């Protein structure tokens, strides 16, 4: 449930409500809006009565949340959330569309810094690059690990772009947080609940990718793990799901974007690179994603895609990325957004 406080509720009245919730063993999360405060009640709501709030000072009403994902639900927060990147100099969510770009994997320092400069010039708000790579084939390149994280940090120093990289296990969270500005949870780890709890406790923005076989409810419940462990900065990422179709690497359903906008206040970005697995489809699917309301894109780009150590067939060149960014501007403007 959510407990809606009156506009004139005092700090003491809000504290009293929080105390009453916690006294019965439930968790109270205070959300401060522009006009009033709301207390979200997390846990088994059978322990607490709706009627008791009718006589509690400062309370306007108590409202049940029907969705199983409480904190991610629009029932809790009807206004869209904008997640700040790198101390708020850029955001994902709001009017401006944020594009995050870079190589699938960090390969070497000189190349990474060169790519970072190019994507910044083209208008990207953050640099992506994998230091740890979860690979289906155990003999494939697994990433440079901490060395790759160091290169990402140097690329940030050289360009000012916040950096995004994937974290694979709870044990890696502290190390990755030392170097990265935004943590990414990949499709294979969407249901790694220990990892979700760990990134929830670290407080840095998290890009949560939809599991390749996950329903939207499962996707939002994964986000709920992060939110309930204290991290409000969750960005959802649609990256396609596995179906019987084989003309693309995955099936990228852009209808997910407007549907998620109906269900959650969290921002949603689209990964057309993994979603299609084909370089030629990144451009049109990026345009489609912006047209249906995506708050941003996650795109793989490389100085020489044919020589990319990971996912070359779905990686676009820097020249193609620059052209795409220019072509996205009129589409963003047509839907009331800006690049």
N, C-alpha and C positions, 0 to 999 in steps of 0.2 A: 504494500500500500504506500501511498504518499500522503503526508500530512501537510496541507497547505496552510501557511501562517497568514494572518491578516496583514495588510500593508503597514499597519501601525504597531505590529508586534514588537515588543522590546527584546533586547539581547537576553535578559533574564528569562523571559517567557520561552524563547527558543531553546535556551539551555535546559529549561525545565522539561520541555518535550523530549529532547535528546536523552535526558536522564531517565525519564519514564520508559522510553523504548529500551534502553540498555539494561534497566533493572530486571526485565523479563528475559534477558539473554539474547536479545536481537541486536542487530547492528543498525545504527542511525547514520545516514550520510546527509550532510547539510549541503543543499544547493542554493546558491544565492543568485536570484534573477535581478533584473533591473527594477522591478516593481515590488516583488515580495520574495520571501524565503520559503523553501520547500524542504521538508525532511523526508528522505526516502527510508523506508523500513525494509531491511534485508533479513530474511530468515523465515522461520515457520510462523506465519501471521496468525495461526490459531491460538497462539499464546497471548494475543492482544485483541481487545474488543474495539470495534469501530465506534460504539456508543460512548466510550469513555472520553473521546475527543470532543464531544459536543459540549462538555462542561469544562474543558481545559482552557485556561486563560491564553489568549493570543492565537488560538487555532480557529481558522475559518471553516475547514472541513477535512475529512479523511476520505481518500478516494482509492478504491482497489485498482491494482494494475493486473490486467488479465493475462498479458504476455508472460511467458516463463522467464524471459530475459527482462529483468526489472529496470536496471540502470541504463541499458541500451535502448529502451523503448521510447517511442514518441509519447506514450502515455505519461511518462515521467517528465520529459522535457520536449516541448513542442517546437522550440526554436532550434535551427541547425547549429551544430557545434563546429567551431573553427579550431583546428589543432595548430598551435604555434610550433614552428620549426626554428631551432637555433635562437632561442630567447625572443621569439616573436617577430624577427625581421621579415619572415615569410610565414604564410599559413597554408594549410590545406583545409578548404571549406571557405564559405563566404563568396563574395562576388568574383574574386580573382582565381582563375584556374591555375593550379600548380603542376608543373611537369618535372618529374624526377628522371634523370637520365644518366647513362654511363655504361661501362662494360659489364657483362654478366659476371666476370671474374677479374680480380686485380691480377695483372700479369707482371708488370714492373713499374717502378716509380716514374721514370721519364714519360712513358706512354700514358700513364694514368693522369699525370698533371697536365699533359697536353690535351687529353680528352676533356678534362675538367674545365680548362680554359675555353675550349670550343663550345661546350654545352652551356656554359654561363653566358657567353656572347650571344648564343641563340635564344636565351631567355629561360633556361632551366632554373628552378628554385633550389635544387639539391642534386648532389652527385650520388649515384648508386654504384656499388662495386662489391662483389663477393670475396671476402677473405677466407671464409670457410664454405665449402661447396658440398652439399649433400648430393651424392651421385648414385644413380642406380647401379652402375658398373663399378665395382670396388677398385678396378685398375685405372679408372679415369682420373684426371687431374682433380685433386681435392682442395685446391686453394693454397695460398701462401701462409695462411693462418696469421699469427701475430705480426709477422713481417708485412703482410698485406694490410693489416690494421694500421701499422705505422705509416705506410704509403698513403692510405686514405687521409690520415691526420695531416700529412704533409701537403696533400692536394687541397685540403681545407685551408691551410695556412696560405697557400699560394693564390687561392681564388676567393676565399671568403664563403664558399658554398658549404652548407651543412652536409654531412655525409650519412648515407644509409647503407647498412650492411646487415647480413643475416646472422642470427644467433641460433645455434643448433641444440644447446642443452642448458639446463639451469646452471651448471658449473661454469659455463662460458660467460654468463651475463655480466659479472663484475668486470671481467677483462674487456669485453666488447664495449661496455659503457664507458670505460676509460678513454676509448678512442672515438667512438661513434656518437653522432647527435641523435639519430633515429635508428631504432632496432627493427629488423624485419623478421617476422615469423613466417616461414615458408609453408607451402601447401601440405608437405609431409608432416609438419609439426602443429597443424591447427588444433589437433586433439591431444597434444602433449600438455596435459594439464599442469604438471609440475613446472614446465617452462612458462606457461601462461601466468602462473602465480608469481614466478620469479621476475618476469618483466613488468608485472603489475606493481611489484614492490620497488622497482628501480626508478620509476617516475618519468623516464625519458619517453618521448613519443614512440609509438609502436605502429608499424604497418602490419596488419594481420591479413594474410592471404587466405582465401577460401580454400578449404580442402578439396581435392580433385573429385571427391565423391560426396561432398557435404551438402545437405539441404540448407536453406537460408536460416531456418531455426537453429540448426547445429552451428552454423557460422556465427550467428548473433550470441548464442550461448557461450561460444569460445571467447568472444569479445567481453562477455559478462564476467568471465574469470579475471580478466585484466582489470576491468573497471572496479570490481568488488575488492580487489587487493590494493586499491588506492591510486590507480593511475587513470586519470580521465582522458588522457591524450591518445585515443585509439583511432586509427585510420583503417577502414576496411578496404580490401583490395580484391576485386573480382579478376580472376586469372583463367577462367574456363574450367570446365569439368570434363571428366572422361566419359564418353558415350560410345555407342557402336559405330559412329561416324569416323572415317579415317582420312577424309580429304584435308583435315587440319590436325595439328598435334593434339589439341583439345577442342571442345566446343565452347565458344565464347558467346554466351547469351547476354546481349546488352539489355534485355528486358529486366535483368536483375537490378540494374541501376535505379530506374524509377520505382520499382517495387521496394527496394531497400529504403528509398526516400520516404515511402509511406510508413515503413515499420520502425525506423530508427532515426535519431538525431545525429548519429555519427557520420562523418564525411566518408565518401566512397570514391576510390580511384580505380582505374582499369589498367591492366597489364596486357596490351595487345601482342606483345612479343611472345610470352609464354602461352597466351590464349589461343594463338593461331599456329605458332611454330614456323611461320613463313614470312620472310622479309617483305614480300610483295603485298601482304595483307595488313602490315602494321599501319600504313598510312590511312587506308579507308576505315579500318576499325577504330583508329584513334579519333577520326572525324566523327564517326558514329557515336562513340562514347561521349564526346563533348555535346553532341546534339541531343542525347537523351538525358543529360543532366549530371554527368560525372564531374566530380570536383577536381580531378587531376588525372594524370597518366604516369605510368611507370614504364619507361622505354629503354631497351638495350641498344646502345650505339657504340661503335668502335671505329678506330682509325683505319682498320683493314679487316672488315668482317670475315673475309675468306680465311684469314689466319688467326681468327679468334680461337682461344684454347677451349672455350665452352660456348655451346649454342650459337655457332656461327650462322646457320641457316635462318635464324629468326632475328638476327642482329642487323640493324640498318647502319649505313655509313654516316659519318658526321655531316656530309653534304646533304644527304637525304633527311637527316634530323633537322638541319637548319631550314630546309625547304618546307618540311612538315610544320614547323613552328610558325612560319609565315602563313601557311595555308589554313592553320587553325584559327587565326585571328578573326576572320569574318564569320566563322561558324560560332565562335564564342559570343561575338557581338549580336548575332541573330537570336541567341537564347538569353540575352541580357547579362552576359558575363564578359570578362576580359582576360587576356593572357598576360 
